[in-house]
Amino acid sequence: MIPALLAKGVAKDYGDRPALTPTDLEIGDGERAVLIGHNGSGKTTLLRIAAGLLDPSEGEVLVHGHEAGSLAARRQLSYLGDSPAFYDDLSVWEHLEYVARLHGVDDWEQRAADLLGHVGLFERADDLPSRFSRGMRQKAAITLAFVRPFSLMLVDEPFVGLDVSGRAALVELLDEATAAGAAVVVATHELSFAAAAPRVLALSEGRIVFDDEPTGHDLHTYLG
């Protein structure tokens, strides 16, 4: 079986400062893993390399056997970053149509409407997300991440700015994704979310220092 995500000796240096030391990681289909660690521990660097947004200094990352950043890998992967970006002149609905059609989704309208209703943005579909508050921008970004097909989703600090209903909606969507067979990797400081995950990986100074079920472990140790 080809893993959904496979990192082999992947590392990243910024000048003389290592952001990620040589790291091996394997995530299987239908698996949910949570990355935790203090700011600067390497979580975002690892996710951005896997998403093809950042070149590694050494090693490689494969998405279902395809080199991260390649067209084949991008077709498999949906990335929900920590700083949503939108076109200034497109409404939420126009963004959804653009992303869906870009990924070959023909019957996108019902899915888009369901997602907007799920996160509480249905009445704002014709508004410009570039003018939204931080929390509403995050909700709009969630709909864009889920309107397209994917077999691997990478999520970086998704709960920042979200209200209680938005957090619940996102967790439900992530659960649905893994139940459908997609692999999901989430980087977060939310220990309540991490504690409920089947697998937690803690990073410290660019290294994976913990990889196990969270049960029976004090995860606060890795956020100090």
N, CA, C and O of each residue as an XYZ file, in Angstrom:
896
protein
N       0.833     -1.195      0.000
C       0.000      0.000      0.000
C       0.876      1.256      0.000
O       1.844      1.355      0.754
N       0.515      2.211     -0.861
C       1.251      3.476     -0.920
C       0.667      4.419      0.124
O      -0.538      4.670      0.107
N       1.485      4.949      1.032
C       0.958      5.860      2.058
C       0.396      7.134      1.446
O       0.820      7.566      0.374
N      -0.567      7.729      2.145
C      -1.094      9.015      1.694
C      -0.011     10.080      1.761
O       0.084     10.936      0.882
N       0.806     10.024      2.811
C       1.893     10.981      2.998
C       3.126     10.235      3.489
O       3.067      9.485      4.464
N       4.233     10.449      2.805
C       5.484      9.801      3.190
C       6.616     10.826      3.131
O       6.923     11.368      2.069
N       7.230     11.081      4.285
C       8.395     11.962      4.354
C       9.621     11.114      4.644
O       9.626     10.302      5.570
N      10.661     11.312      3.839
C      11.888     10.533      3.995
C      13.078     11.479      4.153
O      13.547     12.077      3.184
N      13.552     11.600      5.389
C      14.706     12.442      5.667
C      14.518     13.886      5.280
O      15.482     14.552      4.902
N      13.295     14.392      5.363
C      13.033     15.760      4.920
C      13.513     16.749      5.970
O      13.264     16.567      7.162
N      14.200     17.792      5.528
C      14.753     18.805      6.425
C      14.672     20.159      5.745
O      14.576     20.258      4.522
N      14.712     21.213      6.578
C      14.680     22.571      6.051
C      15.552     23.471      6.909
O      15.406     23.526      8.130
N      16.463     24.178      6.245
C      17.324     25.154      6.904
C      17.010     26.539      6.358
O      16.815     26.713      5.155
N      16.962     27.517      7.248
C      16.860     28.917      6.855
C      18.205     29.564      7.170
O      18.439     30.011      8.293
N      19.082     29.610      6.177
C      20.436     30.076      6.439
C      21.145     29.056      7.311
O      21.247     27.884      6.950
N      21.633     29.499      8.452
C      22.316     28.575      9.360
C      21.398     28.098     10.480
O      21.860     27.505     11.454
N      20.093     28.357     10.342
C      19.141     27.955     11.382
C      18.268     26.816     10.880
O      17.501     27.012      9.938
N      18.359     25.625     11.479
C      17.513     24.509     11.046
C      16.090     24.663     11.565
O      15.869     24.752     12.773
N      15.135     24.693     10.657
C      13.728     24.746     11.048
C      13.153     23.343     11.186
O      12.206     23.115     11.939
N      13.741     22.408     10.446
C      13.290     21.018     10.489
C      14.501     20.134     10.245
O      15.141     20.226      9.197
N      14.816     19.281     11.204
C      15.924     18.352     11.051
C      15.444     17.130     10.287
O      14.233     16.922     10.209
N      16.327     16.299      9.714
C      15.894     15.157      8.898
C      14.817     14.327      9.588
O      15.033     13.749     10.653
N      13.656     14.287      8.950
C      12.456     13.716      9.559
C      11.830     12.665      8.659
O      11.715     12.852      7.448
N      11.431     11.564      9.265
C      10.690     10.514      8.574
C       9.267     10.481      9.133
O       9.059     10.593     10.341
N       8.299     10.326      8.241
C       6.900     10.318      8.671
C       6.064      9.569      7.638
O       6.269      9.712      6.432
N       5.123      8.772      8.129
C       4.214      8.054      7.231
C       2.794      8.165      7.772
O       2.539      7.877      8.941
N       1.877      8.586      6.909
C       0.458      8.702      7.245
C      -0.327      7.873      6.247
O      -0.181      8.049      5.037
N      -1.158      6.970      6.744
C      -1.915      6.095      5.872
C      -3.285      6.634      5.508
O      -3.767      7.582      6.128
N      -3.911      6.041      4.512
C      -5.263      6.424      4.108
C      -6.222      6.288      5.291
O      -6.153      5.318      6.046
N      -7.104      7.253      5.443
C      -8.099      7.206      6.500
C      -7.566      7.508      7.884
O      -8.300      7.395      8.865
N      -6.309      7.888      7.982
C      -5.704      8.164      9.283
C      -5.769      9.652      9.602
O      -5.607     10.500      8.724
N      -6.011      9.954     10.880
C      -5.959     11.339     11.331
C      -4.827     11.481     12.328
O      -4.769     10.751     13.318
N      -3.936     12.411     12.073
C      -2.815     12.670     12.957
C      -2.797     14.152     13.297
O      -3.120     14.996     12.461
N      -2.420     14.455     14.523
C      -2.366     15.833     14.983
C      -0.927     16.182     15.341
O      -0.262     15.451     16.074
N      -0.457     17.310     14.811
C       0.876     17.821     15.127
C       0.757     18.883     16.203
O      -0.030     19.821     16.074
N       1.539     18.736     17.264
C       1.572     19.751     18.305
C       3.020     20.178     18.539
O       3.960     19.522     18.091
N       3.173     21.283     19.245
C       4.507     21.811     19.525
C       4.427     23.316     19.653
O       3.503     23.945     19.138
N       5.399     23.891     20.343
C       5.405     25.332     20.534
C       5.664     26.046     19.210
O       6.059     25.409     18.233
N       5.452     27.333     19.166
C       5.736     28.116     17.968
C       7.209     27.959     17.592
O       8.090     28.061     18.446
N       7.465     27.710     16.312
C       8.833     27.523     15.850
C       9.341     26.105     15.963
O      10.522     25.850     15.729
N       8.459     25.168     16.321
C       8.893     23.779     16.494
C       9.057     23.036     15.174
O       9.694     21.984     15.128
N       8.482     23.580     14.094
C       8.619     22.948     12.785
C       7.319     22.445     12.187
O       7.334     21.871     11.098
N       6.201     22.641     12.858
C       4.919     22.129     12.377
C       4.538     22.722     11.019
O       4.256     21.995     10.067
N       4.536     24.044     10.949
C       4.135     24.711      9.710
C       5.126     24.420      8.589
O       4.726     24.229      7.441
N       6.404     24.386      8.913
C       7.416     24.065      7.898
C       7.163     22.692      7.293
O       7.226     22.533      6.074
N       6.881     21.706      8.125
C       6.610     20.359      7.637
C       5.373     20.331      6.752
O       5.385     19.708      5.691
N       4.314     20.993      7.173
C       3.081     21.002      6.380
C       3.277     21.727      5.049
O       2.788     21.269      4.016
N       3.978     22.840      5.069
C       4.175     23.604      3.837
C       5.057     22.855      2.844
O       4.859     22.968      1.634
N       6.018     22.099      3.336
C       6.813     21.258      2.432
C       5.934     20.173      1.830
O       5.997     19.907      0.630
N       5.114     19.546      2.669
C       4.228     18.486      2.180
C       3.216     19.010      1.174
O       2.817     18.298      0.252
N       2.801     20.271      1.359
C       1.835     20.872      0.440
C       2.482     21.374     -0.839
O       1.786     21.798     -1.762
N       3.810     21.331     -0.902
C       4.505     21.809     -2.095
C       4.682     23.304     -2.130
O       4.997     23.866     -3.179
N       4.486     23.967     -0.993
C       4.617     25.417     -0.923
C       6.009     25.856     -0.504
O       6.341     27.040     -0.563
N       6.822     24.896     -0.079
C       8.161     25.180      0.406
C       9.070     24.033     -0.007
O       8.730     22.865      0.179
N      10.224     24.367     -0.567
C      11.178     23.330     -0.978
C      12.015     22.876      0.211
O      12.498     23.712      0.975
N      12.193     21.577      0.383
C      13.052     21.099      1.472
C      14.523     21.340      1.160
O      14.910     21.428     -0.006
N      15.332     21.446      2.192
C      16.777     21.545      2.006
C      17.371     20.190      1.666
O      18.388     20.100      0.977
N      16.731     19.140      2.155
C      17.136     17.778      1.825
C      15.964     16.843      2.063
O      14.983     17.208      2.711
N      16.079     15.618      1.526
C      15.014     14.645      1.674
C      13.872     14.899      0.709
O      13.959     15.769     -0.158
N      12.803     14.135      0.865
C      11.654     14.288     -0.024
C      10.367     13.933      0.700
O      10.364     13.210      1.696
N       9.270     14.465      0.165
C       7.934     14.146      0.640
C       7.122     13.670     -0.550
O       7.134     14.291     -1.612
N       6.410     12.555     -0.362
C       5.581     11.987     -1.412
C       4.122     11.984     -0.965
O       3.811     11.635      0.173
N       3.250     12.371     -1.859
C       1.810     12.334     -1.633
C       1.242     11.246     -2.528
O       1.165     11.412     -3.746
N       0.845     10.132     -1.924
C       0.399      8.966     -2.688
C       1.403      8.600     -3.777
O       1.027      8.266     -4.900
N       2.674      8.667     -3.427
C       3.737      8.259     -4.331
C       4.210      9.338     -5.273
O       5.141      9.108     -6.046
N       3.596     10.517     -5.234
C       3.966     11.614     -6.125
C       4.737     12.679     -5.356
O       4.414     12.976     -4.205
N       5.739     13.244     -5.980
C       6.562     14.264     -5.333
C       5.714     15.459     -4.916
O       4.928     15.978     -5.708
N       5.876     15.890     -3.669
C       5.127     17.038     -3.167
C       5.336     18.242     -4.080
O       6.460     18.545     -4.480
N       4.247     18.919     -4.400
C       4.309     20.078     -5.272
C       4.049     19.772     -6.725
O       3.768     20.681     -7.505
N       4.137     18.496     -7.112
C       3.848     18.123     -8.499
C       2.343     18.218     -8.749
O       1.548     18.238     -7.810
N       1.966     18.276    -10.021
C       0.544     18.357    -10.352
C      -0.219     17.143     -9.834
O      -1.349     17.262     -9.362
N       0.411     15.973     -9.928
C      -0.240     14.752     -9.455
C      -0.475     14.804     -7.957
O      -1.515     14.357     -7.473
N       0.491     15.351     -7.213
C       0.334     15.485     -5.764
C      -0.730     16.523     -5.423
O      -1.541     16.313     -4.522
N      -0.726     17.640     -6.141
C      -1.700     18.694     -5.857
C      -3.125     18.241     -6.112
O      -4.054     18.707     -5.452
N      -3.307     17.329     -7.072
C      -4.649     16.816     -7.327
C      -5.169     16.005     -6.147
O      -6.378     15.922     -5.931
N      -4.259     15.408     -5.386
C      -4.639     14.551     -4.269
C      -4.815     15.324     -2.961
O      -5.434     14.823     -2.022
N      -4.280     16.524     -2.899
C      -4.089     17.203     -1.613
C      -4.894     18.498     -1.520
O      -4.946     19.290     -2.461
N      -5.512     18.687     -0.369
C      -6.166     19.956     -0.062
C      -5.463     20.559      1.154
O      -5.220     19.871      2.145
N      -5.142     21.843      1.067
C      -4.374     22.506      2.122
C      -5.177     23.660      2.701
O      -5.605     24.559      1.978
N      -5.374     23.625      4.003
C      -6.071     24.703      4.712
C      -5.046     25.384      5.602
O      -4.721     24.887      6.680
N      -4.538     26.523      5.147
C      -3.467     27.208      5.846
C      -3.961     28.076      6.985
O      -5.164     28.223      7.197
N      -3.014     28.652      7.718
C      -3.366     29.463      8.882
C      -3.636     30.913      8.535
O      -4.078     31.676      9.395
N      -3.383     31.314      7.296
C      -3.638     32.698      6.873
C      -4.405     32.679      5.561
O      -3.797     32.773      4.495
N      -5.740     32.559      5.615
C      -6.533     32.462      4.388
C      -6.326     33.656      3.469
O      -6.264     34.800      3.921
N      -6.222     33.379      2.183
C      -6.059     34.434      1.179
C      -7.163     34.311      0.138
O      -7.517     33.206     -0.272
N      -7.702     35.439     -0.286
C      -8.809     35.449     -1.239
C      -8.570     36.507     -2.312
O      -7.818     37.462     -2.117
N      -9.226     36.311     -3.439
C      -9.230     37.339     -4.471
C     -10.119     38.491     -4.003
O     -11.190     38.266     -3.441
N      -9.677     39.708     -4.235
C     -10.400     40.876     -3.730
C     -11.774     41.051     -4.353
O     -12.686     41.580     -3.717
N     -11.928     40.604     -5.610
C     -13.159     40.911     -6.340
C     -14.068     39.711     -6.557
O     -14.997     39.787     -7.360
N     -13.824     38.606     -5.862
C     -14.674     37.424     -6.005
C     -15.474     37.190     -4.728
O     -14.941     37.302     -3.624
N     -16.746     36.866     -4.883
C     -17.584     36.539     -3.734
C     -17.238     35.142     -3.220
O     -16.475     34.409     -3.850
N     -17.802     34.787     -2.082
C     -17.592     33.446     -1.543
C     -18.048     32.404     -2.554
O     -17.340     31.431     -2.812
N     -19.237     32.608     -3.128
C     -19.784     31.656     -4.094
C     -18.897     31.543     -5.332
O     -18.686     30.445     -5.847
N     -18.381     32.663     -5.808
C     -17.499     32.650     -6.973
C     -16.179     31.941     -6.660
O     -15.620     31.250     -7.512
N     -15.693     32.117     -5.446
C     -14.507     31.369     -5.030
C     -14.779     29.862     -5.063
O     -13.965     29.085     -5.564
N     -15.920     29.467     -4.529
C     -16.272     28.045     -4.495
C     -16.387     27.472     -5.901
O     -15.913     26.369     -6.172
N     -17.020     28.227     -6.792
C     -17.139     27.748     -8.168
C     -15.767     27.624     -8.822
O     -15.489     26.647     -9.519
N     -14.924     28.603     -8.597
C     -13.579     28.593     -9.188
C     -12.785     27.377     -8.723
O     -12.199     26.667     -9.540
N     -12.766     27.135     -7.412
C     -12.000     26.011     -6.871
C     -12.589     24.680     -7.341
O     -11.849     23.776     -7.732
N     -13.899     24.560     -7.305
C     -14.541     23.313     -7.710
C     -14.270     22.997     -9.179
O     -13.905     21.869     -9.512
N     -14.443     23.969    -10.047
C     -14.231     23.730    -11.478
C     -12.748     23.508    -11.783
O     -12.409     22.738    -12.682
N     -11.873     24.175    -11.044
C     -10.441     23.980    -11.228
C     -10.059     22.523    -10.992
O      -9.126     22.008    -11.610
N     -10.791     21.862    -10.090
C     -10.498     20.470     -9.762
C     -11.491     19.498    -10.398
O     -11.628     18.357     -9.956
N     -12.172     19.957    -11.424
C     -12.997     19.059    -12.220
C     -14.291     18.621    -11.580
O     -14.827     17.574    -11.941
N     -14.813     19.394    -10.637
C     -16.074     19.053     -9.986
C     -17.211     19.719    -10.759
O     -17.316     20.946    -10.777
N     -18.051     18.921    -11.390
C     -19.143     19.475    -12.188
C     -20.386     19.769    -11.346
O     -21.001     20.825    -11.493
N     -20.754     18.842    -10.470
C     -21.964     19.016     -9.661
C     -21.603     19.622     -8.316
O     -21.840     19.026     -7.265
N     -21.019     20.831     -8.366
C     -20.463     21.458     -7.177
C     -21.468     22.283     -6.388
O     -21.261     22.528     -5.200
N     -22.562     22.719     -7.026
C     -23.450     23.689     -6.390
C     -24.053     23.195     -5.085
O     -24.048     23.922     -4.092
N     -24.579     21.956     -5.068
C     -25.196     21.446     -3.847
C     -24.168     21.273     -2.749
O     -24.429     21.587     -1.587
N     -22.982     20.767     -3.123
C     -21.919     20.614     -2.128
C     -21.527     21.968     -1.551
O     -21.328     22.099     -0.343
N     -21.419     22.969     -2.408
C     -21.054     24.308     -1.941
C     -22.115     24.872     -1.005
O     -21.792     25.448      0.033
N     -23.367     24.706     -1.370
C     -24.456     25.209     -0.531
C     -24.475     24.503      0.823
O     -24.681     25.135      1.859
N     -24.257     23.183      0.806
C     -24.237     22.427      2.061
C     -23.099     22.892      2.969
O     -23.282     23.034      4.178
N     -21.933     23.126      2.386
C     -20.793     23.575      3.174
C     -21.039     24.959      3.770
O     -20.727     25.202      4.936
N     -21.594     25.855      2.977
C     -21.886     27.198      3.481
C     -22.890     27.139      4.628
O     -22.740     27.843      5.626
N     -23.902     26.308      4.485
C     -24.876     26.148      5.559
C     -24.243     25.549      6.799
O     -24.579     25.928      7.921
N     -23.329     24.619      6.598
C     -22.690     23.926      7.714
C     -21.855     24.870      8.574
O     -21.837     24.743      9.798
N     -21.167     25.812      7.940
C     -20.323     26.744      8.704
C     -21.027     28.057      9.019
O     -20.442     28.931      9.660
N     -22.279     28.210      8.576
C     -23.042     29.405      8.900
C     -22.794     30.596      7.996
O     -22.932     31.744      8.419
N     -22.429     30.325      6.749
C     -22.156     31.424      5.814
C     -23.118     31.451      4.624
O     -22.888     32.180      3.659
N     -24.183     30.669      4.689
C     -25.071     30.580      3.524
C     -25.624     31.957      3.124
O     -25.734     32.264      1.937
N     -25.963     32.767      4.103
C     -26.530     34.085      3.812
C     -25.474     35.076      3.330
O     -25.813     36.172      2.884
N     -24.203     34.702      3.414
C     -23.127     35.603      2.997
C     -22.443     35.122      1.713
O     -21.339     35.566      1.396
N     -23.080     34.233      0.988
C     -22.470     33.625     -0.199
C     -22.088     34.655     -1.259
O     -21.111     34.463     -1.983
N     -22.846     35.741     -1.356
C     -22.578     36.736     -2.392
C     -21.666     37.865     -1.914
O     -21.413     38.814     -2.656
N     -21.173     37.766     -0.685
C     -20.292     38.797     -0.137
C     -18.829     38.485     -0.454
O     -18.478     37.360     -0.806
N     -17.993     39.506     -0.321
C     -16.569     39.344     -0.589
C     -15.853     38.867      0.672
O     -15.840     39.591      1.667
N     -15.262     37.682      0.664
C     -14.569     37.197      1.862
C     -13.350     38.031      2.221
O     -12.897     38.010      3.365
N     -12.820     38.758      1.261
C     -11.664     39.615      1.544
C     -12.005     40.714      2.546
O     -11.108     41.328      3.123
N     -13.309     40.966      2.756
C     -13.744     41.995      3.691
C     -14.295     41.417      4.988
O     -14.788     42.155      5.841
N     -14.212     40.106      5.135
C     -14.738     39.442      6.324
C     -13.815     39.638      7.527
O     -12.654     40.023      7.392
N     -14.369     39.361      8.699
C     -13.560     39.283      9.916
C     -12.673     38.035      9.843
O     -12.851     37.186      8.969
N     -11.718     37.937     10.771
C     -10.794     36.800     10.779
C     -11.544     35.473     10.883
O     -11.241     34.533     10.149
N     -12.502     35.391     11.772
C     -13.243     34.154     11.938
C     -14.070     33.780     10.719
O     -14.136     32.609     10.346
N     -14.701     34.768     10.098
C     -15.510     34.484      8.910
C     -14.626     34.121      7.723
O     -15.005     33.296      6.892
N     -13.458     34.730      7.641
C     -12.523     34.361      6.581
C     -12.096     32.894      6.743
O     -11.962     32.165      5.761
N     -11.888     32.483      7.981
C     -11.503     31.104      8.235
C     -12.638     30.157      7.828
O     -12.383     29.099      7.251
N     -13.870     30.525      8.121
C     -15.004     29.696      7.724
C     -15.097     29.592      6.201
O     -15.370     28.518      5.666
N     -14.871     30.701      5.511
C     -14.887     30.670      4.044
C     -13.775     29.772      3.513
O     -13.980     29.019      2.561
N     -12.596     29.852      4.132
C     -11.476     29.008      3.707
C     -11.791     27.531      3.912
O     -11.384     26.691      3.110
N     -12.512     27.214      4.983
C     -12.904     25.824      5.237
C     -13.769     25.301      4.096
O     -13.570     24.179      3.629
N     -14.726     26.104      3.645
C     -15.590     25.651      2.545
C     -14.780     25.408      1.276
O     -15.054     24.457      0.544
N     -13.792     26.249      1.008
C     -12.975     26.074     -0.188
C     -12.130     24.803     -0.095
O     -11.919     24.123     -1.099
N     -11.652     24.485      1.094
C     -10.825     23.286      1.265
C     -11.623     22.019      1.064
O     -11.080     21.007      0.619
N     -12.922     22.059      1.389
C     -13.736     20.844      1.340
C     -14.611     20.727      0.099
O     -15.226     19.682     -0.111
N     -14.686     21.771     -0.734
C     -15.553     21.692     -1.907
C     -14.929     20.873     -3.027
O     -15.628     20.460     -3.953
N     -13.637     20.636     -2.958
C     -12.898     19.910     -3.989
C     -12.584     18.500     -3.484
O     -12.555     18.273     -2.274
N     -12.349     17.556     -4.391
C     -11.969     16.206     -3.952
C     -10.538     16.181     -3.440
O      -9.695     16.949     -3.904
N     -10.265     15.306     -2.491
C      -8.904     15.144     -1.966
C      -8.808     13.785     -1.281
O      -9.805     13.228     -0.820
N      -7.585     13.270     -1.227
C      -7.315     12.055     -0.464
C      -6.396     12.336      0.714
O      -6.180     11.471      1.564
N      -5.855     13.552      0.761
C      -5.024     13.998      1.879
C      -5.331     15.461      2.147
O      -5.293     16.295      1.243
N      -5.634     15.759      3.403
C      -5.849     17.154      3.783
C      -4.830     17.543      4.848
O      -4.642     16.833      5.836
N      -4.178     18.683      4.628
C      -3.233     19.246      5.572
C      -3.833     20.536      6.122
O      -4.254     21.407      5.361
N      -3.871     20.653      7.443
C      -4.550     21.770      8.086
C      -3.614     22.402      9.107
O      -3.075     21.713      9.974
N      -3.422     23.717      9.004
C      -2.498     24.423      9.894
C      -3.252     25.415     10.771
O      -3.793     26.403     10.272
N      -3.290     25.156     12.068
C      -3.928     26.025     13.067
C      -5.320     26.478     12.622
O      -5.554     27.675     12.454
N      -6.241     25.538     12.430
C      -7.536     25.904     11.849
C      -8.511     26.561     12.818
O      -9.497     27.154     12.381
N      -8.260     26.471     14.127
C      -9.251     26.936     15.090
C      -9.079     28.402     15.484
O      -9.912     28.952     16.204
N      -8.008     29.033     15.017
C      -7.759     30.427     15.372
C      -8.871     31.316     14.802
O      -9.111     31.323     13.595
N      -9.539     32.058     15.675
C     -10.576     32.980     15.236
C     -11.949     32.367     15.073
O     -12.919     33.092     14.853
N     -12.062     31.038     15.175
C     -13.357     30.391     14.993
C     -14.175     30.429     16.278
O     -13.640     30.261     17.374
N     -15.478     30.653     16.128
C     -16.363     30.573     17.286
C     -16.701     29.104     17.558
O     -16.253     28.212     16.838
N     -17.483     28.870     18.590
C     -17.789     27.495     19.010
C     -18.465     26.707     17.891
O     -18.114     25.554     17.640
N     -19.430     27.328     17.221
C     -20.135     26.630     16.153
C     -19.213     26.337     14.978
O     -19.323     25.288     14.342
N     -18.308     27.261     14.693
C     -17.358     27.047     13.608
C     -16.402     25.913     13.910
O     -16.077     25.123     13.023
N     -15.950     25.822     15.142
C     -15.061     24.733     15.537
C     -15.763     23.387     15.418
O     -15.194     22.420     14.912
N     -16.999     23.337     15.888
C     -17.756     22.086     15.819
C     -17.979     21.673     14.375
O     -17.874     20.493     14.040
N     -18.286     22.643     13.514
C     -18.511     22.343     12.100
C     -17.250     21.794     11.450
O     -17.321     20.846     10.668
N     -16.100     22.376     11.761
C     -14.843     21.910     11.185
C     -14.515     20.494     11.649
O     -14.120     19.654     10.841
N     -14.675     20.226     12.934
C     -14.389     18.885     13.447
C     -15.285     17.845     12.770
O     -14.825     16.751     12.445
N     -16.542     18.176     12.558
C     -17.452     17.250     11.877
C     -16.978     16.975     10.446
O     -17.008     15.832      9.991
N     -16.546     18.009      9.746
C     -16.072     17.842      8.374
C     -14.793     16.997      8.335
O     -14.624     16.168      7.440
N     -13.906     17.204      9.291
C     -12.691     16.400      9.349
C     -13.017     14.944      9.639
O     -12.408     14.040      9.066
N     -13.978     14.715     10.529
C     -14.399     13.345     10.834
C     -14.992     12.672      9.602
O     -14.724     11.500      9.336
N     -15.797     13.415      8.858
C     -16.399     12.875      7.636
C     -15.320     12.527      6.611
O     -15.429     11.524      5.905
N     -14.289     13.348      6.532
C     -13.222     13.121      5.563
C     -12.478     11.825      5.866
O     -12.239     11.022      4.963
N     -12.110     11.615      7.127
C     -11.396     10.383      7.475
C     -12.301      9.173      7.338
O     -11.844      8.103      6.936
N     -13.576      9.324      7.666
C     -14.513      8.212      7.516
C     -14.652      7.808      6.049
O     -14.922      6.648      5.737
N     -14.464      8.780      5.152
C     -14.550      8.501      3.714
C     -13.239      7.965      3.156
O     -13.159      7.647      1.969
N     -12.205      7.858      3.999
C     -10.943      7.273      3.569
C      -9.808      8.232      3.335
O      -8.711      7.809      2.972
N     -10.045      9.537      3.537
C      -8.976     10.508      3.351
C      -8.073     10.539      4.580
O      -8.522     10.276      5.696
N      -6.811     10.859      4.372
C      -5.877     11.084      5.474
C      -5.928     12.560      5.837
O      -6.025     13.421      4.963
N      -5.863     12.847      7.133
C      -5.945     14.224      7.616
C      -4.826     14.469      8.615
O      -4.651     13.703      9.563
N      -4.067     15.542      8.398
C      -3.004     15.939      9.320
C      -3.287     17.373      9.751
O      -3.376     18.272      8.915
N      -3.429     17.585     11.063
C      -3.787     18.886     11.600
C      -2.707     19.361     12.571
O      -2.359     18.652     13.516
N      -2.182     20.554     12.337
C      -1.267     21.188     13.283
C      -2.069     22.166     14.126
O      -2.763     23.027     13.586
N      -1.979     22.040     15.452
C      -2.798     22.881     16.314
C      -2.187     23.005     17.701
O      -1.376     22.181     18.121
N      -2.600     24.062     18.403
C      -2.282     24.228     19.820
C      -3.448     23.789     20.699
O      -3.354     23.820     21.926
N      -4.554     23.378     20.065
C      -5.744     22.989     20.817
C      -5.561     21.577     21.370
O      -5.742     20.596     20.648
N      -5.205     21.475     22.641
C      -4.923     20.170     23.223
C      -6.183     19.318     23.372
O      -6.098     18.090     23.356
N      -7.337     19.942     23.515
C      -8.570     19.159     23.608
C      -8.814     18.404     22.309
O      -9.284     17.266     22.330
N      -8.499     19.028     21.178
C      -8.636     18.360     19.888
C      -7.575     17.273     19.736
O      -7.866     16.175     19.263
N      -6.342     17.585     20.139
C      -5.260     16.612     20.032
C      -5.523     15.399     20.908
O      -5.246     14.269     20.504
N      -6.058     15.623     22.111
C      -6.285     14.525     23.045
C      -7.324     13.537     22.528
O      -7.349     12.384     22.958
N      -8.183     13.979     21.607
C      -9.212     13.103     21.064
C      -8.774     12.406     19.777
O      -9.525     11.612     19.210
N      -7.566     12.703     19.321
C      -7.069     12.126     18.072
C      -6.485     10.735     18.324
O      -6.008     10.458     19.425
N      -6.517      9.868     17.328
C      -5.916      8.546     17.500
C      -4.395      8.563     17.484
O      -3.759      7.624     17.962
N      -3.802      9.635     16.933
C      -2.350      9.705     16.845
C      -1.899     11.149     16.988
O      -2.428     12.043     16.327
N      -0.933     11.366     17.843
C      -0.377     12.699     18.061
C       1.123     12.645     17.824
O       1.809     11.735     18.290
N       1.623     13.638     17.090
C       3.065     13.802     16.891
C       3.462     15.154     17.458
O       2.908     16.185     17.074
N       4.418     15.146     18.368
C       4.916     16.385     18.955
C       6.260     16.722     18.346
O       7.135     15.862     18.241
N       6.428     17.985     17.940
C       7.695     18.458     17.405
C       8.345     19.419     18.382
O       7.667     20.206     19.042
N       9.652     19.349     18.467
C      10.423     20.263     19.291
C      11.744     20.537     18.594
O      12.501     19.615     18.294
N      12.016     21.809     18.339
C      13.247     22.223     17.670
C      13.475     21.447     16.373
O      14.586     21.010     16.073
N      12.390     21.291     15.617
C      12.491     20.665     14.302
C      12.556     19.159     14.302
O      12.812     18.561     13.257
N      12.331     18.514     15.452
C      12.397     17.057     15.533
C      11.084     16.505     16.076
O      10.438     17.132     16.914
N      10.695     15.325     15.591
C       9.564     14.620     16.168
C      10.046     13.928     17.442
O      10.886     13.030     17.394
N       9.507     14.357     18.572
C       9.953     13.821     19.860
C       8.894     12.925     20.502
O       9.141     12.322     21.546
N       7.724     12.838     19.885
C       6.652     11.996     20.403
C       5.778     11.576     19.235
O       5.432     12.407     18.396
N       5.418     10.306     19.165
C       4.541      9.789     18.113
C       3.796      8.593     18.689
O       4.326      7.483     18.736
N       2.548      8.831     19.132
C       1.826      7.774     19.826
C       0.368      8.191     19.988
O      -0.027      9.287     19.591
N      -0.424      7.295     20.578
C      -1.756      7.667     21.014
C      -1.625      8.640     22.185
O      -0.703      8.508     22.990
N      -2.533      9.616     22.295
C      -2.397     10.603     23.372
C      -2.804     10.079     24.747
O      -2.421     10.652     25.766
N      -3.569      9.006     24.782
C      -4.078      8.490     26.056
C      -2.939      8.188     27.026
O      -1.985      7.488     26.686
N      -3.054      8.724     28.230
C      -2.065      8.452     29.263
C      -0.835      9.334     29.205
O       0.096      9.134     29.985
N      -0.803     10.299     28.307
C       0.360     11.181     28.182
C      -0.036     12.623     28.497
O      -1.151     13.045     28.191
N       0.858     13.357     29.096
C       0.640     14.774     29.368
C       1.118     15.589     28.171
O       2.308     15.884     28.053
N       0.203     15.948     27.291
C       0.575     16.656     26.077
C       1.043     18.081     26.361
O       1.720     18.686     25.529
N       0.689     18.623     27.526
C       1.154     19.974     27.861
C       2.680     20.058     27.841
O       3.248     21.124     27.605
N       3.325     18.942     28.088
C       4.793     18.906     28.122
C       5.398     19.422     26.823
O       6.476     20.016     26.823
N       4.697     19.191     25.721
C       5.267     19.506     24.401
C       4.879     20.906     23.924
O       5.194     21.287     22.797
N       4.210     21.657     24.763
C       3.869     23.030     24.395
C       4.564     24.032     25.293
O       4.257     25.223     25.241
N       5.489     23.575     26.113
C       6.186     24.458     27.034
C       7.236     25.296     26.347
O       7.911     26.094     26.997
